[in-house]
């Protein structure tokens, strides 16, 4: 079945609100506009008029592929609203639909968080290069501190209530544990027949740390472009996904964020590659140090989750290479990141840290 068109989304989403809220006077003050598409999930911004006050502010539609599990938007609604109840600055989720006759796919509607991103990696390619570099060099400390504070406050939230609410939907909470994340990664490698990455999976399975006594809620993609700031305060932590959250070791959060900044390669001229790489490594170090000043975490656990991120990124790159559409390549390009060069760095980092060689498929241009 072909994905629903943007024109149909505009028409059918309005019909959904009119029927769900029993109000035929509802209309758009701003019709849905696509602003992001990643991993086949389309995200739209829009605004209603004629609806109750809580629905008359900026809204966001998250439209999942039609093959997605119908329970996914319900789980993400529980995740967001539970965190919000605990005082975490996340968008409030209003409507979750797994199967319906309006958009022909699962979807979630939530509020739009105000504010600007903590730092937009796109500025490296959209601003004059040296100006962006100077900004990073001077602003890296405050950004790293803010991000570490976000992680610290998030990890202080008790996970028991969230796990309890997940179970009401018969969700196997083990899926959001380390074993669940490893199994999901293993299935991706097996299904795509990524033989060059199998040794990496074996290493991860045999070297995993024990589950902590007090598991914390980890975002899994805690990058500056997923944090909103307004009036110098955190106004939103965005882009939560059941595919990346983990309820377990806080080192998962630190390792993934740290490895990303060590490995990501921005779309900048070759002359700036070394400079931006050095900035990324410096940011990684500052982020970890700031977090550890407030919370003790095993260094070897952080390094383990860095390795897990490396295999995860290499898997995304490999899936794009063997596919016809390069689905993840486009997603990374939209955020100013070169997926294949970053994955090559991840492969090298994994080998240097573990002694285990992993390999990507040959990229045919």
N, C-alpha and C positions, 0 to 999 in steps of 0.2 A: 504493500500500500504506500502510495506516494505521500510524503509529509504534507501536512496542511499548509496552505499558502498564507502569506501575510494578510492578504485581503480577507480570506476566510476567517483568520484569527480575529481580526478587527470586528467582523460581523458577528461571529458566533460567541466571542467573549462577552460582548455587550448583551446578547440574548441570555447568556448564562447569568449575568448579574440581575437582569430584569426579572427573570424567573426565580432565581434563588432568593432574592430579597423582596419578591412580590411587589415590584415597583416599576411600572412601565415608563415612568418619567426619567429614569436613569439614562444618561447619555455620556459621551466623552467630552471633557474640556480639552484633553490632549489624547488623541488616539494612540494605540500601541505602536512603539517604535523599537525595532530590534537594535540592541546596543552591544550584545555579546553572544557568540555562539562557540561553545567548547564541548568536545566529546559528544556531539549530537544533541546537546542541551541548549535550547534557545532561550535567551533572556530578553524581556521587553519591559520598557518603561511606559506608563500611561497614567492618566488621571480621569476620575469620574466627576460628574456633576449631577445633582439631584438625589444623591445617595445620603445615607447617614453620615454624620460628621467624620467618624473614624475611617470611612472609606473614601472621603473626599480629598485626602492628601495624596501625595505621590505614591503610586503603587508599582510593584514589580511582578511580572508573570514569569515563572520558571517552567518551561514546557519541555518535558522529557521525551525521549524517543518512544514510539508506540510499543516497542519491544520491552520497555522497562517494566520492572515489577510494579504492580498497582499499589503496593504498600509503601514504596519509596517516598512519595510526597507526604504521606501521613507520618512516617518516621521523622522526616526532616521538619515537619511542623511541630512535632513533639519536642524534638531537639531544640529548636529555636525558642519555643515558648517556655520550656523548662529553664533554659539558660536565662531567659529574660526574667522569669520569676525569681531567679537567684541574683538579680541585679547586674547581669552581664549585658553590655550594650550591643545587642543584636536586634535585627528587625523583627517586629511582631508578625507572625504568620496568621493569616485570616482564613484562607480556604485551601483545602487539599482534596484533590480528586484523583482516584486511581483509575476508574473506568467511567466514562460518560459519553453522551452523544453530542457534545458541543465541540470539543477540540480533538476528539478521537485519539487522545493520548493522555497519560497522567500529567497533572500540573499542580503547581503551588502558587498561590498569590500571597504576597507579603508587602509590608510597607517599605518604602524607599528611605534608606538612611541618609540624613543630611551630612554635609561636610565635604572636605577634600581628602584625597588619598594621602596617607602618611608620606609616601614617596612613590611617584609613578616612574617605573623603569623606562617607559617610553620616552621620557625626557632626554635620555641618552641619545636618541636618534632624532627627536623632534626639535630639540633646542640646538643652538650652535654647540658643536662637540666640546670645545674647551670650556665653554660656560657651564655645561652640564658636569664636566669633570671637576671643575672648581667647586661647584655646589656640593657634589658628593664628598669631596675631600674635607670641606668645612662642616658639612652637616651630618656626617656619618655617626659621630658620637651621640648626639641627641636622638637620632632616628633609632639607633641600636638600643638606647636606654628605654625609649618609649615602647619598642617592640618587646623588650624583655619584661617590662612592667605589665603589658597586656598578657603575656604568657603566664607570669606569676599570678596575676589576679584570676585568670581563667582556671589555672590548676588548683586554686584554693577552693573552687566550687565542689561541694560533695557530689559524688557520682551516683549515690544510691537512688535518689529520686528519679533520675533519668533512666537508670536501668529498670526500675520498677515500672515506669510508664512504657518503656519499650516492650516489656513483657505483656502488657495489655493487648498488644497487637500480635502476640505469639511470635515476636521477633527473637531469634536465638542470639542472645547477647554475646555469645562467644564469637560471633562474626566480627564484632568490633574490638576483639582482643588481639594480641600479637599473633596467636595461632590462626585466628580468622584472617588477618591481613596477609600472613604468609601463605595460607591456602589459596586466597584469591590471586595472589601474585603467581603462585605455582600453576594454577589453572590457566592463567593468561599465557604463560610461557609454553605450557603443554599444548594448548589449543592452537596456538600459532606456530607450533613446531620450531621454536627458537632454540635449536640445539646449542648454539654458542653461549646461551645464558643459563643452561641447566646446571653447570658447576657452581654458578653463583647462588642458585636456589639451594643446592645441597649444602653449601657453606652456611647460608643463613639459617637453615633448619637446624643444623648441628651446633651452631654457636649462639642461639638465642638466649637472652637473659631470662631469669625466672619472672613470673608475674609478680608485681608488687603487692604488698599487704593492703595498701591504700591506693587503689587505682584512681587516676585523675582523668579528666576529660581533655583530650588533645584535639586541636583543630585539624592538623595534618598539612595545611598549606598556609602557615602563618608567615606571610610575606607582607612587606610594607604596602603593596598595592591592594591588599585585602583589608586594610585598616582605614577607617574614616576619622578625620579630625575636624572639630568645629570649636572655635573659640579656645584653641589650645587644649581641648579635652577630647578623649576618645568618644566618638559618637556612634561608631558601629564597627563590628567585626563581621566581615562578609564572606560569602562563598563557602558556606558549610556544605559538606557532602557526606553521605553515608559511605562513599567509596574511599574516603581518606581519614575520617575521624578514627580515633583509637581511645578506648577507655582502658588505661593501663599506666605504663611507665612514662613519666614526663620527659625522659630522655628521647622518646619518639619525636616529640615536638622540636626539641633542640637539635637533634641529629638531622632531621629533614630540612629545617630552615638553614642550618649551618652548611650542609652539603650543597644545597641549592646555590648559595652565594659563593661557594668555592668553585663550583663547576659551570654555572651559567655563563654563556658567552653572548653579549649583546650585539645587535646589528650596528656596529660602528666600523669606521675605517680600520684597516689592519694596524695602522700606526697607534691606535688607541686600545687595541686588544689587551696588551700587557698592562696598561694603566688601569683599565676597568677590572681586569682580573685581580690585580693587586688590591683594588678597593674592595672587591667582593670578599677576598680572604680577610682583609682587615675588619670588614663589617661582621663577618662570621665570628671572629675572635672576640670583638667587642660585645656582640649579642650574648655569647655564651658566658663571658666574664660577668656581665651585668646580671644575668639570671642567677649564676652561682653565688653571687654576693648575698642573695636573698634565700636561696634554696639549695641544699646539697643534693647533687646528682652524681652517680658514678660516671667517671670519664669514659670507662670502657663501654658502658651502655650507650653513651652518646655516639661513640665511634661505631658501635654496631648498627645503630639506626642510620648513621651516615651511609654505611654500606648497603643497608636495605633500600635507602632512597636511590643510591646509584643503580642498583638492579632494576628498581621501579622505573627510573627515567630511561635506562637502556631498553627496557621492555616497550615503553611508549614509542621510542624512536624506531625500534625494530618493527613494531606493528605498523607504523607509518610507512616504513621502507617497503615492506612486503605487500602493503595494500595499494590500491589504485588511486586513492584520494588523498593520501598523506594527511589523515584526519588530525593528528596531533601537531603536525608541522604548522598548519594554518593557525591553530590555537596559540602556539608559542610565538609565531610571527606577530600576532595581534598585541602581544605584550612586549615586543621588542627583543625577543630571545631567539637565538639560532638553535633549534632543537638538536640538529645532528652534531654540530660542534660541541654543544654542551654534553650530549650523550657520550661523545668520544672522550671528553674529560672525565666523565663518570666512570667509564670503563677503565681508564688509566688509573684513576684514584682507587678503584676497587682492587685492582691487581697490586698496586703499591702497598696498600694497607693489609691485604690478606695473603698475597702471594698466589692467588688463584686467578688464572687468566679467563676472562669472558670476552665475547666478541659479538659485534653487530653483523647483520646480513650485509652483503655488498650493496652499496647504493648505486643504482643504475640511473644515470641522468638522461 
